[in-house]
Amino acid sequence: MDVRTDFDITDGDGTTGPWARDVKAGDSRKLTNGHNAGNKVRLHFSNDITTRVDTQAKGSWASN
């Protein structure tokens, strides 16, 4: 599965961070982006169309 940050298009311009590729269960990734403090950011997950995936994410947020 792949994941990236996705700047909330309801509050901004819809820009995204770079993809973290081939994320597997138990992996830890540092997702970078250029979004400013105070903005809403979400995670965008992507997988192969024929692959079933249950996704759970937890983490912390540090703004610039």
PDB file with SEQRES, HELIX, SHEET and CRYST1 records, atoms N, CA, C and O in Angstrom:
SEQRES   1 A   64  MET ASP VAL ARG THR ASP PHE ASP ILE THR ASP GLY ASP          
SEQRES   2 A   64  GLY THR THR GLY PRO TRP ALA ARG ASP VAL LYS ALA GLY          
SEQRES   3 A   64  ASP SER ARG LYS LEU THR ASN GLY HIS ASN ALA GLY ASN          
SEQRES   4 A   64  LYS VAL ARG LEU HIS PHE SER ASN ASP ILE THR THR ARG          
SEQRES   5 A   64  VAL ASP THR GLN ALA LYS GLY SER TRP ALA SER ASN              
SHEET    1 AA1 2 ASP A   2  PHE A   7  0                                        
SHEET    2 AA1 2 VAL A  41  SER A  46 -1                                        
CRYST1    1.000    1.000    1.000  90.00  90.00  90.00 P 1           1          
ATOM      1  N   MET A   1       0.830  -1.156   0.000  1.00  0.00           N  
ATOM      2  CA  MET A   1       0.000   0.000   0.000  1.00  0.00           C  
ATOM      3  C   MET A   1       0.883   1.231   0.000  1.00  0.00           C  
ATOM      4  O   MET A   1       2.005   1.197   0.507  1.00  0.00           O  
ATOM      5  N   ASP A   2       0.385   2.310  -0.564  1.00  0.00           N  
ATOM      6  CA  ASP A   2       1.099   3.585  -0.603  1.00  0.00           C  
ATOM      7  C   ASP A   2       0.311   4.617   0.201  1.00  0.00           C  
ATOM      8  O   ASP A   2      -0.909   4.512   0.324  1.00  0.00           O  
ATOM      9  N   VAL A   3       1.004   5.607   0.745  1.00  0.00           N  
ATOM     10  CA  VAL A   3       0.345   6.651   1.528  1.00  0.00           C  
ATOM     11  C   VAL A   3       1.074   7.977   1.319  1.00  0.00           C  
ATOM     12  O   VAL A   3       2.286   8.004   1.105  1.00  0.00           O  
ATOM     13  N   ARG A   4       0.329   9.062   1.383  1.00  0.00           N  
ATOM     14  CA  ARG A   4       0.911  10.398   1.321  1.00  0.00           C  
ATOM     15  C   ARG A   4       0.007  11.358   2.085  1.00  0.00           C  
ATOM     16  O   ARG A   4      -1.142  11.033   2.384  1.00  0.00           O  
ATOM     17  N   THR A   5       0.527  12.535   2.399  1.00  0.00           N  
ATOM     18  CA  THR A   5      -0.306  13.564   3.008  1.00  0.00           C  
ATOM     19  C   THR A   5      -1.101  14.251   1.918  1.00  0.00           C  
ATOM     20  O   THR A   5      -0.644  14.385   0.783  1.00  0.00           O  
ATOM     21  N   ASP A   6      -2.281  14.677   2.274  1.00  0.00           N  
ATOM     22  CA  ASP A   6      -3.182  15.321   1.324  1.00  0.00           C  
ATOM     23  C   ASP A   6      -3.767  16.544   2.020  1.00  0.00           C  
ATOM     24  O   ASP A   6      -4.532  16.417   2.976  1.00  0.00           O  
ATOM     25  N   PHE A   7      -3.409  17.712   1.541  1.00  0.00           N  
ATOM     26  CA  PHE A   7      -3.886  18.969   2.111  1.00  0.00           C  
ATOM     27  C   PHE A   7      -5.381  19.070   1.871  1.00  0.00           C  
ATOM     28  O   PHE A   7      -5.836  18.945   0.734  1.00  0.00           O  
ATOM     29  N   ASP A   8      -6.140  19.293   2.913  1.00  0.00           N  
ATOM     30  CA  ASP A   8      -7.603  19.330   2.830  1.00  0.00           C  
ATOM     31  C   ASP A   8      -8.068  20.357   1.797  1.00  0.00           C  
ATOM     32  O   ASP A   8      -7.872  21.560   1.973  1.00  0.00           O  
ATOM     33  N   ILE A   9      -8.680  19.872   0.726  1.00  0.00           N  
ATOM     34  CA  ILE A   9      -9.071  20.764  -0.373  1.00  0.00           C  
ATOM     35  C   ILE A   9     -10.198  21.713   0.004  1.00  0.00           C  
ATOM     36  O   ILE A   9     -10.438  22.690  -0.706  1.00  0.00           O  
ATOM     37  N   THR A  10     -10.893  21.449   1.106  1.00  0.00           N  
ATOM     38  CA  THR A  10     -11.944  22.381   1.519  1.00  0.00           C  
ATOM     39  C   THR A  10     -11.356  23.644   2.127  1.00  0.00           C  
ATOM     40  O   THR A  10     -12.017  24.682   2.173  1.00  0.00           O  
ATOM     41  N   ASP A  11     -10.104  23.558   2.596  1.00  0.00           N  
ATOM     42  CA  ASP A  11      -9.469  24.713   3.235  1.00  0.00           C  
ATOM     43  C   ASP A  11      -8.251  25.230   2.477  1.00  0.00           C  
ATOM     44  O   ASP A  11      -7.671  26.242   2.873  1.00  0.00           O  
ATOM     45  N   GLY A  12      -7.851  24.564   1.401  1.00  0.00           N  
ATOM     46  CA  GLY A  12      -6.614  24.965   0.738  1.00  0.00           C  
ATOM     47  C   GLY A  12      -6.617  24.657  -0.737  1.00  0.00           C  
ATOM     48  O   GLY A  12      -7.671  24.593  -1.370  1.00  0.00           O  
ATOM     49  N   ASP A  13      -5.421  24.466  -1.288  1.00  0.00           N  
ATOM     50  CA  ASP A  13      -5.287  24.331  -2.730  1.00  0.00           C  
ATOM     51  C   ASP A  13      -5.199  22.882  -3.212  1.00  0.00           C  
ATOM     52  O   ASP A  13      -5.013  22.651  -4.407  1.00  0.00           O  
ATOM     53  N   GLY A  14      -5.328  21.900  -2.313  1.00  0.00           N  
ATOM     54  CA  GLY A  14      -5.329  20.503  -2.723  1.00  0.00           C  
ATOM     55  C   GLY A  14      -3.954  19.918  -2.997  1.00  0.00           C  
ATOM     56  O   GLY A  14      -3.861  18.886  -3.662  1.00  0.00           O  
ATOM     57  N   THR A  15      -2.878  20.537  -2.512  1.00  0.00           N  
ATOM     58  CA  THR A  15      -1.540  19.997  -2.746  1.00  0.00           C  
ATOM     59  C   THR A  15      -1.310  18.751  -1.900  1.00  0.00           C  
ATOM     60  O   THR A  15      -1.964  18.548  -0.877  1.00  0.00           O  
ATOM     61  N   THR A  16      -0.374  17.926  -2.342  1.00  0.00           N  
ATOM     62  CA  THR A  16      -0.080  16.676  -1.651  1.00  0.00           C  
ATOM     63  C   THR A  16       1.412  16.537  -1.401  1.00  0.00           C  
ATOM     64  O   THR A  16       2.225  17.209  -2.035  1.00  0.00           O  
ATOM     65  N   GLY A  17       1.763  15.659  -0.469  1.00  0.00           N  
ATOM     66  CA  GLY A  17       3.159  15.328  -0.203  1.00  0.00           C  
ATOM     67  C   GLY A  17       3.585  14.168  -1.089  1.00  0.00           C  
ATOM     68  O   GLY A  17       2.759  13.614  -1.814  1.00  0.00           O  
ATOM     69  N   PRO A  18       4.852  13.792  -1.046  1.00  0.00           N  
ATOM     70  CA  PRO A  18       5.336  12.668  -1.857  1.00  0.00           C  
ATOM     71  C   PRO A  18       4.789  11.341  -1.320  1.00  0.00           C  
ATOM     72  O   PRO A  18       4.526  11.207  -0.125  1.00  0.00           O  
ATOM     73  N   TRP A  19       4.624  10.367  -2.216  1.00  0.00           N  
ATOM     74  CA  TRP A  19       4.152   9.039  -1.829  1.00  0.00           C  
ATOM     75  C   TRP A  19       5.214   8.287  -1.037  1.00  0.00           C  
ATOM     76  O   TRP A  19       6.394   8.328  -1.385  1.00  0.00           O  
ATOM     77  N   ALA A  20       4.805   7.605   0.018  1.00  0.00           N  
ATOM     78  CA  ALA A  20       5.623   6.602   0.703  1.00  0.00           C  
ATOM     79  C   ALA A  20       5.151   5.268   0.120  1.00  0.00           C  
ATOM     80  O   ALA A  20       4.004   4.877   0.335  1.00  0.00           O  
ATOM     81  N   ARG A  21       6.002   4.578  -0.601  1.00  0.00           N  
ATOM     82  CA  ARG A  21       5.617   3.372  -1.359  1.00  0.00           C  
ATOM     83  C   ARG A  21       5.831   2.093  -0.561  1.00  0.00           C  
ATOM     84  O   ARG A  21       6.697   2.008   0.310  1.00  0.00           O  
ATOM     85  N   ASP A  22       5.003   1.098  -0.896  1.00  0.00           N  
ATOM     86  CA  ASP A  22       5.136  -0.263  -0.353  1.00  0.00           C  
ATOM     87  C   ASP A  22       5.136  -0.300   1.174  1.00  0.00           C  
ATOM     88  O   ASP A  22       5.973  -0.967   1.783  1.00  0.00           O  
ATOM     89  N   VAL A  23       4.201   0.417   1.788  1.00  0.00           N  
ATOM     90  CA  VAL A  23       4.063   0.405   3.237  1.00  0.00           C  
ATOM     91  C   VAL A  23       3.395  -0.916   3.643  1.00  0.00           C  
ATOM     92  O   VAL A  23       2.364  -1.296   3.087  1.00  0.00           O  
ATOM     93  N   LYS A  24       3.983  -1.593   4.597  1.00  0.00           N  
ATOM     94  CA  LYS A  24       3.476  -2.891   5.050  1.00  0.00           C  
ATOM     95  C   LYS A  24       3.049  -2.800   6.520  1.00  0.00           C  
ATOM     96  O   LYS A  24       3.389  -1.841   7.213  1.00  0.00           O  
ATOM     97  N   ALA A  25       2.308  -3.797   6.983  1.00  0.00           N  
ATOM     98  CA  ALA A  25       1.831  -3.839   8.366  1.00  0.00           C  
ATOM     99  C   ALA A  25       3.006  -3.669   9.326  1.00  0.00           C  
ATOM    100  O   ALA A  25       4.029  -4.342   9.199  1.00  0.00           O  
ATOM    101  N   GLY A  26       2.844  -2.771  10.276  1.00  0.00           N  
ATOM    102  CA  GLY A  26       3.871  -2.532  11.275  1.00  0.00           C  
ATOM    103  C   GLY A  26       4.942  -1.543  10.871  1.00  0.00           C  
ATOM    104  O   GLY A  26       5.776  -1.171  11.696  1.00  0.00           O  
ATOM    105  N   ASP A  27       4.939  -1.101   9.603  1.00  0.00           N  
ATOM    106  CA  ASP A  27       5.925  -0.118   9.148  1.00  0.00           C  
ATOM    107  C   ASP A  27       5.682   1.241   9.806  1.00  0.00           C  
ATOM    108  O   ASP A  27       4.557   1.575  10.179  1.00  0.00           O  
ATOM    109  N   SER A  28       6.728   1.995   9.936  1.00  0.00           N  
ATOM    110  CA  SER A  28       6.654   3.359  10.424  1.00  0.00           C  
ATOM    111  C   SER A  28       7.245   4.261   9.348  1.00  0.00           C  
ATOM    112  O   SER A  28       8.341   3.999   8.852  1.00  0.00           O  
ATOM    113  N   ARG A  29       6.544   5.298   8.991  1.00  0.00           N  
ATOM    114  CA  ARG A  29       7.015   6.237   7.968  1.00  0.00           C  
ATOM    115  C   ARG A  29       6.887   7.663   8.455  1.00  0.00           C  
ATOM    116  O   ARG A  29       5.954   8.003   9.183  1.00  0.00           O  
ATOM    117  N   LYS A  30       7.830   8.496   8.048  1.00  0.00           N  
ATOM    118  CA  LYS A  30       7.758   9.928   8.309  1.00  0.00           C  
ATOM    119  C   LYS A  30       7.261  10.576   7.024  1.00  0.00           C  
ATOM    120  O   LYS A  30       7.954  10.576   6.007  1.00  0.00           O  
ATOM    121  N   LEU A  31       6.060  11.125   7.081  1.00  0.00           N  
ATOM    122  CA  LEU A  31       5.457  11.743   5.894  1.00  0.00           C  
ATOM    123  C   LEU A  31       5.682  13.242   5.955  1.00  0.00           C  
ATOM    124  O   LEU A  31       5.218  13.912   6.877  1.00  0.00           O  
ATOM    125  N   THR A  32       6.387  13.759   4.980  1.00  0.00           N  
ATOM    126  CA  THR A  32       6.682  15.191   4.950  1.00  0.00           C  
ATOM    127  C   THR A  32       5.711  15.909   4.026  1.00  0.00           C  
ATOM    128  O   THR A  32       5.124  15.314   3.123  1.00  0.00           O  
ATOM    129  N   ASN A  33       5.560  17.190   4.273  1.00  0.00           N  
ATOM    130  CA  ASN A  33       4.726  18.029   3.410  1.00  0.00           C  
ATOM    131  C   ASN A  33       5.080  19.471   3.673  1.00  0.00           C  
ATOM    132  O   ASN A  33       5.810  19.775   4.616  1.00  0.00           O  
ATOM    133  N   GLY A  34       4.576  20.351   2.859  1.00  0.00           N  
ATOM    134  CA  GLY A  34       4.867  21.770   3.007  1.00  0.00           C  
ATOM    135  C   GLY A  34       3.693  22.563   3.533  1.00  0.00           C  
ATOM    136  O   GLY A  34       3.615  23.771   3.309  1.00  0.00           O  
ATOM    137  N   HIS A  35       2.781  21.912   4.224  1.00  0.00           N  
ATOM    138  CA  HIS A  35       1.575  22.576   4.686  1.00  0.00           C  
ATOM    139  C   HIS A  35       1.837  23.343   5.975  1.00  0.00           C  
ATOM    140  O   HIS A  35       2.579  22.880   6.842  1.00  0.00           O  
ATOM    141  N   ASN A  36       1.244  24.478   6.092  1.00  0.00           N  
ATOM    142  CA  ASN A  36       1.481  25.369   7.222  1.00  0.00           C  
ATOM    143  C   ASN A  36       0.693  24.950   8.458  1.00  0.00           C  
ATOM    144  O   ASN A  36      -0.337  24.282   8.360  1.00  0.00           O  
ATOM    145  N   ALA A  37       1.188  25.348   9.605  1.00  0.00           N  
ATOM    146  CA  ALA A  37       0.503  25.093  10.871  1.00  0.00           C  
ATOM    147  C   ALA A  37      -0.918  25.659  10.814  1.00  0.00           C  
ATOM    148  O   ALA A  37      -1.157  26.720  10.238  1.00  0.00           O  
ATOM    149  N   GLY A  38      -1.843  24.934  11.419  1.00  0.00           N  
ATOM    150  CA  GLY A  38      -3.231  25.393  11.461  1.00  0.00           C  
ATOM    151  C   GLY A  38      -4.086  24.879  10.326  1.00  0.00           C  
ATOM    152  O   GLY A  38      -5.306  25.037  10.361  1.00  0.00           O  
ATOM    153  N   ASN A  39      -3.477  24.263   9.311  1.00  0.00           N  
ATOM    154  CA  ASN A  39      -4.242  23.707   8.198  1.00  0.00           C  
ATOM    155  C   ASN A  39      -4.616  22.262   8.471  1.00  0.00           C  
ATOM    156  O   ASN A  39      -3.919  21.564   9.207  1.00  0.00           O  
ATOM    157  N   LYS A  40      -5.705  21.814   7.885  1.00  0.00           N  
ATOM    158  CA  LYS A  40      -6.117  20.418   8.000  1.00  0.00           C  
ATOM    159  C   LYS A  40      -5.365  19.598   6.955  1.00  0.00           C  
ATOM    160  O   LYS A  40      -5.299  19.975   5.785  1.00  0.00           O  
ATOM    161  N   VAL A  41      -4.802  18.478   7.392  1.00  0.00           N  
ATOM    162  CA  VAL A  41      -4.095  17.568   6.495  1.00  0.00           C  
ATOM    163  C   VAL A  41      -4.625  16.171   6.757  1.00  0.00           C  
ATOM    164  O   VAL A  41      -4.825  15.790   7.911  1.00  0.00           O  
ATOM    165  N   ARG A  42      -4.854  15.406   5.706  1.00  0.00           N  
ATOM    166  CA  ARG A  42      -5.312  14.028   5.863  1.00  0.00           C  
ATOM    167  C   ARG A  42      -4.352  13.082   5.168  1.00  0.00           C  
ATOM    168  O   ARG A  42      -3.493  13.517   4.401  1.00  0.00           O  
ATOM    169  N   LEU A  43      -4.492  11.794   5.432  1.00  0.00           N  
ATOM    170  CA  LEU A  43      -3.688  10.791   4.765  1.00  0.00           C  
ATOM    171  C   LEU A  43      -4.458  10.230   3.580  1.00  0.00           C  
ATOM    172  O   LEU A  43      -5.659   9.978   3.672  1.00  0.00           O  
ATOM    173  N   HIS A  44      -3.768  10.039   2.479  1.00  0.00           N  
ATOM    174  CA  HIS A  44      -4.336   9.482   1.248  1.00  0.00           C  
ATOM    175  C   HIS A  44      -3.686   8.121   1.039  1.00  0.00           C  
ATOM    176  O   HIS A  44      -2.474   8.029   0.844  1.00  0.00           O  
ATOM    177  N   PHE A  45      -4.499   7.058   1.082  1.00  0.00           N  
ATOM    178  CA  PHE A  45      -4.010   5.701   0.896  1.00  0.00           C  
ATOM    179  C   PHE A  45      -4.354   5.204  -0.495  1.00  0.00           C  
ATOM    180  O   PHE A  45      -5.394   5.562  -1.047  1.00  0.00           O  
ATOM    181  N   SER A  46      -3.486   4.380  -1.061  1.00  0.00           N  
ATOM    182  CA  SER A  46      -3.715   3.811  -2.382  1.00  0.00           C  
ATOM    183  C   SER A  46      -3.183   2.379  -2.408  1.00  0.00           C  
ATOM    184  O   SER A  46      -2.126   2.092  -1.847  1.00  0.00           O  
ATOM    185  N   ASN A  47      -3.921   1.490  -3.060  1.00  0.00           N  
ATOM    186  CA  ASN A  47      -3.464   0.114  -3.213  1.00  0.00           C  
ATOM    187  C   ASN A  47      -3.869  -0.399  -4.588  1.00  0.00           C  
ATOM    188  O   ASN A  47      -4.640   0.252  -5.293  1.00  0.00           O  
ATOM    189  N   ASP A  48      -3.352  -1.563  -4.972  1.00  0.00           N  
ATOM    190  CA  ASP A  48      -3.744  -2.163  -6.244  1.00  0.00           C  
ATOM    191  C   ASP A  48      -5.235  -2.464  -6.213  1.00  0.00           C  
ATOM    192  O   ASP A  48      -5.773  -2.830  -5.167  1.00  0.00           O  
ATOM    193  N   ILE A  49      -5.897  -2.317  -7.335  1.00  0.00           N  
ATOM    194  CA  ILE A  49      -7.351  -2.433  -7.394  1.00  0.00           C  
ATOM    195  C   ILE A  49      -7.855  -3.809  -6.956  1.00  0.00           C  
ATOM    196  O   ILE A  49      -8.980  -3.916  -6.469  1.00  0.00           O  
ATOM    197  N   THR A  50      -7.060  -4.851  -7.114  1.00  0.00           N  
ATOM    198  CA  THR A  50      -7.501  -6.197  -6.755  1.00  0.00           C  
ATOM    199  C   THR A  50      -7.045  -6.620  -5.359  1.00  0.00           C  
ATOM    200  O   THR A  50      -7.265  -7.765  -4.963  1.00  0.00           O  
ATOM    201  N   THR A  51      -6.418  -5.722  -4.614  1.00  0.00           N  
ATOM    202  CA  THR A  51      -5.901  -6.047  -3.283  1.00  0.00           C  
ATOM    203  C   THR A  51      -6.808  -5.462  -2.217  1.00  0.00           C  
ATOM    204  O   THR A  51      -7.010  -4.249  -2.154  1.00  0.00           O  
ATOM    205  N   ARG A  52      -7.359  -6.343  -1.370  1.00  0.00           N  
ATOM    206  CA  ARG A  52      -8.192  -5.882  -0.266  1.00  0.00           C  
ATOM    207  C   ARG A  52      -7.280  -5.454   0.887  1.00  0.00           C  
ATOM    208  O   ARG A  52      -6.333  -6.160   1.234  1.00  0.00           O  
ATOM    209  N   VAL A  53      -7.575  -4.296   1.472  1.00  0.00           N  
ATOM    210  CA  VAL A  53      -6.724  -3.762   2.532  1.00  0.00           C  
ATOM    211  C   VAL A  53      -7.593  -3.162   3.630  1.00  0.00           C  
ATOM    212  O   VAL A  53      -8.486  -2.360   3.356  1.00  0.00           O  
ATOM    213  N   ASP A  54      -7.325  -3.556   4.881  1.00  0.00           N  
ATOM    214  CA  ASP A  54      -7.884  -2.873   6.045  1.00  0.00           C  
ATOM    215  C   ASP A  54      -6.824  -1.902   6.517  1.00  0.00           C  
ATOM    216  O   ASP A  54      -5.673  -2.291   6.715  1.00  0.00           O  
ATOM    217  N   THR A  55      -7.191  -0.649   6.700  1.00  0.00           N  
ATOM    218  CA  THR A  55      -6.207   0.369   7.025  1.00  0.00           C  
ATOM    219  C   THR A  55      -6.487   1.006   8.381  1.00  0.00           C  
ATOM    220  O   THR A  55      -7.610   1.416   8.675  1.00  0.00           O  
ATOM    221  N   GLN A  56      -5.452   1.078   9.187  1.00  0.00           N  
ATOM    222  CA  GLN A  56      -5.499   1.805  10.434  1.00  0.00           C  
ATOM    223  C   GLN A  56      -4.239   2.645  10.512  1.00  0.00           C  
ATOM    224  O   GLN A  56      -3.154   2.184  10.156  1.00  0.00           O  
ATOM    225  N   ALA A  57      -4.381   3.865  10.973  1.00  0.00           N  
ATOM    226  CA  ALA A  57      -3.210   4.735  11.081  1.00  0.00           C  
ATOM    227  C   ALA A  57      -3.224   5.411  12.439  1.00  0.00           C  
ATOM    228  O   ALA A  57      -4.284   5.765  12.957  1.00  0.00           O  
ATOM    229  N   LYS A  58      -2.047   5.588  13.009  1.00  0.00           N  
ATOM    230  CA  LYS A  58      -1.916   6.391  14.213  1.00  0.00           C  
ATOM    231  C   LYS A  58      -0.603   7.137  14.102  1.00  0.00           C  
ATOM    232  O   LYS A  58       0.320   6.696  13.417  1.00  0.00           O  
ATOM    233  N   GLY A  59      -0.529   8.249  14.768  1.00  0.00           N  
ATOM    234  CA  GLY A  59       0.713   8.997  14.690  1.00  0.00           C  
ATOM    235  C   GLY A  59       0.651  10.288  15.449  1.00  0.00           C  
ATOM    236  O   GLY A  59      -0.268  10.537  16.229  1.00  0.00           O  
ATOM    237  N   SER A  60       1.638  11.098  15.207  1.00  0.00           N  
ATOM    238  CA  SER A  60       1.707  12.407  15.854  1.00  0.00           C  
ATOM    239  C   SER A  60       1.936  13.448  14.772  1.00  0.00           C  
ATOM    240  O   SER A  60       2.352  13.132  13.658  1.00  0.00           O  
ATOM    241  N   TRP A  61       1.662  14.673  15.119  1.00  0.00           N  
ATOM    242  CA  TRP A  61       1.759  15.766  14.159  1.00  0.00           C  
ATOM    243  C   TRP A  61       2.667  16.840  14.720  1.00  0.00           C  
ATOM    244  O   TRP A  61       2.495  17.275  15.859  1.00  0.00           O  
ATOM    245  N   ALA A  62       3.614  17.258  13.941  1.00  0.00           N  
ATOM    246  CA  ALA A  62       4.473  18.384  14.306  1.00  0.00           C  
ATOM    247  C   ALA A  62       4.420  19.384  13.163  1.00  0.00           C  
ATOM    248  O   ALA A  62       4.756  19.047  12.028  1.00  0.00           O  
ATOM    249  N   SER A  63       4.003  20.606  13.450  1.00  0.00           N  
ATOM    250  CA  SER A  63       3.897  21.620  12.398  1.00  0.00           C  
ATOM    251  C   SER A  63       5.184  22.430  12.283  1.00  0.00           C  
ATOM    252  O   SER A  63       6.029  22.433  13.179  1.00  0.00           O  
ATOM    253  N   ASN A  64       5.302  23.120  11.143  1.00  0.00           N  
ATOM    254  CA  ASN A  64       6.489  23.944  10.917  1.00  0.00           C  
ATOM    255  C   ASN A  64       6.336  25.310  11.539  1.00  0.00           C  
ATOM    256  O   ASN A  64       7.244  26.136  11.445  1.00  0.00           O  
TER     257      ASN A  64                                                      
END                                                                             
